[in-house]
Amino acid sequence: MQDRQTDIFDFQKHEDKLKTFKDHLASLNEIIKWETFLPILEAAFKKERKSEGGRKRFDLILMHKVIILQNQYNL
């Protein structure tokens, strides 16, 4: 059960509390130049496709970011 009744300002209080935490993803984007990894990733995943059918592959930079976040947070 809830200890107290929520009021109209709870959302604002929650938002203010979240603003005090540092946004780690934004700081990573400021520090790392993701485009420098693109030639390395393209060379690693260069594979000739037999046909153009099927689903397109995910963006290599996006997948690289996912792997780094998985490693950082032990996911």
Biotite code that builds the C-alpha atoms (Angstrom):
import biotite.structure as struc

atoms = struc.array([
    struc.Atom([0.000, 0.000, 0.000], chain_id="A", res_id=1, res_name="MET", atom_name="CA", element="C"),
    struc.Atom([1.030, 3.539, -0.532], chain_id="A", res_id=2, res_name="GLN", atom_name="CA", element="C"),
    struc.Atom([2.121, 5.526, 2.521], chain_id="A", res_id=3, res_name="ASP", atom_name="CA", element="C"),
    struc.Atom([0.777, 8.809, 1.293], chain_id="A", res_id=4, res_name="ARG", atom_name="CA", element="C"),
    struc.Atom([-1.497, 10.117, -1.370], chain_id="A", res_id=5, res_name="GLN", atom_name="CA", element="C"),
    struc.Atom([0.159, 11.447, -4.516], chain_id="A", res_id=6, res_name="THR", atom_name="CA", element="C"),
    struc.Atom([-0.341, 15.076, -5.289], chain_id="A", res_id=7, res_name="ASP", atom_name="CA", element="C"),
    struc.Atom([-0.186, 17.187, -8.404], chain_id="A", res_id=8, res_name="ILE", atom_name="CA", element="C"),
    struc.Atom([3.435, 18.191, -7.797], chain_id="A", res_id=9, res_name="PHE", atom_name="CA", element="C"),
    struc.Atom([4.896, 14.684, -7.503], chain_id="A", res_id=10, res_name="ASP", atom_name="CA", element="C"),
    struc.Atom([5.762, 14.568, -11.181], chain_id="A", res_id=11, res_name="PHE", atom_name="CA", element="C"),
    struc.Atom([7.627, 17.873, -10.961], chain_id="A", res_id=12, res_name="GLN", atom_name="CA", element="C"),
    struc.Atom([9.503, 16.697, -7.865], chain_id="A", res_id=13, res_name="LYS", atom_name="CA", element="C"),
    struc.Atom([10.452, 13.516, -9.673], chain_id="A", res_id=14, res_name="HIS", atom_name="CA", element="C"),
    struc.Atom([11.687, 15.467, -12.704], chain_id="A", res_id=15, res_name="GLU", atom_name="CA", element="C"),
    struc.Atom([13.762, 17.772, -10.490], chain_id="A", res_id=16, res_name="ASP", atom_name="CA", element="C"),
    struc.Atom([15.337, 14.781, -8.784], chain_id="A", res_id=17, res_name="LYS", atom_name="CA", element="C"),
    struc.Atom([16.196, 13.204, -12.135], chain_id="A", res_id=18, res_name="LEU", atom_name="CA", element="C"),
    struc.Atom([17.878, 16.413, -13.305], chain_id="A", res_id=19, res_name="LYS", atom_name="CA", element="C"),
    struc.Atom([20.341, 16.169, -10.428], chain_id="A", res_id=20, res_name="THR", atom_name="CA", element="C"),
    struc.Atom([21.719, 12.903, -11.830], chain_id="A", res_id=21, res_name="PHE", atom_name="CA", element="C"),
    struc.Atom([24.319, 13.154, -14.565], chain_id="A", res_id=22, res_name="LYS", atom_name="CA", element="C"),
    struc.Atom([23.158, 11.800, -17.892], chain_id="A", res_id=23, res_name="ASP", atom_name="CA", element="C"),
    struc.Atom([25.790, 9.187, -18.720], chain_id="A", res_id=24, res_name="HIS", atom_name="CA", element="C"),
    struc.Atom([24.634, 8.649, -22.284], chain_id="A", res_id=25, res_name="LEU", atom_name="CA", element="C"),
    struc.Atom([24.890, 12.336, -23.114], chain_id="A", res_id=26, res_name="ALA", atom_name="CA", element="C"),
    struc.Atom([28.363, 12.528, -21.591], chain_id="A", res_id=27, res_name="SER", atom_name="CA", element="C"),
    struc.Atom([29.471, 9.524, -23.673], chain_id="A", res_id=28, res_name="LEU", atom_name="CA", element="C"),
    struc.Atom([28.223, 11.237, -26.832], chain_id="A", res_id=29, res_name="ASN", atom_name="CA", element="C"),
    struc.Atom([30.240, 14.341, -25.944], chain_id="A", res_id=30, res_name="GLU", atom_name="CA", element="C"),
    struc.Atom([33.429, 12.385, -25.244], chain_id="A", res_id=31, res_name="ILE", atom_name="CA", element="C"),
    struc.Atom([33.420, 9.788, -28.026], chain_id="A", res_id=32, res_name="ILE", atom_name="CA", element="C"),
    struc.Atom([33.432, 10.590, -31.732], chain_id="A", res_id=33, res_name="LYS", atom_name="CA", element="C"),
    struc.Atom([31.376, 7.649, -32.940], chain_id="A", res_id=34, res_name="TRP", atom_name="CA", element="C"),
    struc.Atom([31.971, 8.291, -36.644], chain_id="A", res_id=35, res_name="GLU", atom_name="CA", element="C"),
    struc.Atom([35.660, 7.384, -36.271], chain_id="A", res_id=36, res_name="THR", atom_name="CA", element="C"),
    struc.Atom([34.646, 3.759, -35.660], chain_id="A", res_id=37, res_name="PHE", atom_name="CA", element="C"),
    struc.Atom([32.613, 3.487, -38.864], chain_id="A", res_id=38, res_name="LEU", atom_name="CA", element="C"),
    struc.Atom([35.458, 2.451, -41.245], chain_id="A", res_id=39, res_name="PRO", atom_name="CA", element="C"),
    struc.Atom([36.629, -0.214, -38.782], chain_id="A", res_id=40, res_name="ILE", atom_name="CA", element="C"),
    struc.Atom([33.114, -1.559, -38.305], chain_id="A", res_id=41, res_name="LEU", atom_name="CA", element="C"),
    struc.Atom([32.389, -1.585, -42.029], chain_id="A", res_id=42, res_name="GLU", atom_name="CA", element="C"),
    struc.Atom([35.606, -3.503, -42.688], chain_id="A", res_id=43, res_name="ALA", atom_name="CA", element="C"),
    struc.Atom([34.762, -6.018, -39.955], chain_id="A", res_id=44, res_name="ALA", atom_name="CA", element="C"),
    struc.Atom([31.225, -6.623, -41.204], chain_id="A", res_id=45, res_name="PHE", atom_name="CA", element="C"),
    struc.Atom([31.846, -6.397, -44.925], chain_id="A", res_id=46, res_name="LYS", atom_name="CA", element="C"),
    struc.Atom([29.891, -9.269, -46.341], chain_id="A", res_id=47, res_name="LYS", atom_name="CA", element="C"),
    struc.Atom([28.560, -9.703, -49.804], chain_id="A", res_id=48, res_name="GLU", atom_name="CA", element="C"),
    struc.Atom([24.837, -10.290, -49.820], chain_id="A", res_id=49, res_name="ARG", atom_name="CA", element="C"),
    struc.Atom([23.502, -12.785, -52.317], chain_id="A", res_id=50, res_name="LYS", atom_name="CA", element="C"),
    struc.Atom([20.237, -10.919, -52.698], chain_id="A", res_id=51, res_name="SER", atom_name="CA", element="C"),
    struc.Atom([18.654, -7.664, -51.636], chain_id="A", res_id=52, res_name="GLU", atom_name="CA", element="C"),
    struc.Atom([15.721, -9.441, -50.014], chain_id="A", res_id=53, res_name="GLY", atom_name="CA", element="C"),
    struc.Atom([15.132, -9.631, -46.310], chain_id="A", res_id=54, res_name="GLY", atom_name="CA", element="C"),
    struc.Atom([15.492, -7.153, -43.519], chain_id="A", res_id=55, res_name="ARG", atom_name="CA", element="C"),
    struc.Atom([18.118, -4.445, -43.743], chain_id="A", res_id=56, res_name="LYS", atom_name="CA", element="C"),
    struc.Atom([20.894, -4.623, -41.191], chain_id="A", res_id=57, res_name="ARG", atom_name="CA", element="C"),
    struc.Atom([20.959, -2.379, -38.157], chain_id="A", res_id=58, res_name="PHE", atom_name="CA", element="C"),
    struc.Atom([23.130, 0.726, -38.155], chain_id="A", res_id=59, res_name="ASP", atom_name="CA", element="C"),
    struc.Atom([26.690, -0.285, -37.264], chain_id="A", res_id=60, res_name="LEU", atom_name="CA", element="C"),
    struc.Atom([27.274, 2.729, -35.015], chain_id="A", res_id=61, res_name="ILE", atom_name="CA", element="C"),
    struc.Atom([24.065, 1.970, -33.113], chain_id="A", res_id=62, res_name="LEU", atom_name="CA", element="C"),
    struc.Atom([25.076, -1.642, -32.588], chain_id="A", res_id=63, res_name="MET", atom_name="CA", element="C"),
    struc.Atom([28.530, -0.538, -31.429], chain_id="A", res_id=64, res_name="HIS", atom_name="CA", element="C"),
    struc.Atom([26.920, 1.752, -28.855], chain_id="A", res_id=65, res_name="LYS", atom_name="CA", element="C"),
    struc.Atom([24.710, -1.102, -27.666], chain_id="A", res_id=66, res_name="VAL", atom_name="CA", element="C"),
    struc.Atom([27.719, -3.375, -27.168], chain_id="A", res_id=67, res_name="ILE", atom_name="CA", element="C"),
    struc.Atom([29.562, -0.690, -25.187], chain_id="A", res_id=68, res_name="ILE", atom_name="CA", element="C"),
    struc.Atom([26.529, -0.077, -22.954], chain_id="A", res_id=69, res_name="LEU", atom_name="CA", element="C"),
    struc.Atom([26.062, -3.813, -22.431], chain_id="A", res_id=70, res_name="GLN", atom_name="CA", element="C"),
    struc.Atom([29.689, -4.096, -21.377], chain_id="A", res_id=71, res_name="ASN", atom_name="CA", element="C"),
    struc.Atom([29.525, -1.030, -19.141], chain_id="A", res_id=72, res_name="GLN", atom_name="CA", element="C"),
    struc.Atom([26.403, -2.161, -17.274], chain_id="A", res_id=73, res_name="TYR", atom_name="CA", element="C"),
    struc.Atom([27.101, -5.939, -17.334], chain_id="A", res_id=74, res_name="ASN", atom_name="CA", element="C"),
    struc.Atom([23.990, -6.721, -19.360], chain_id="A", res_id=75, res_name="LEU", atom_name="CA", element="C"),
])
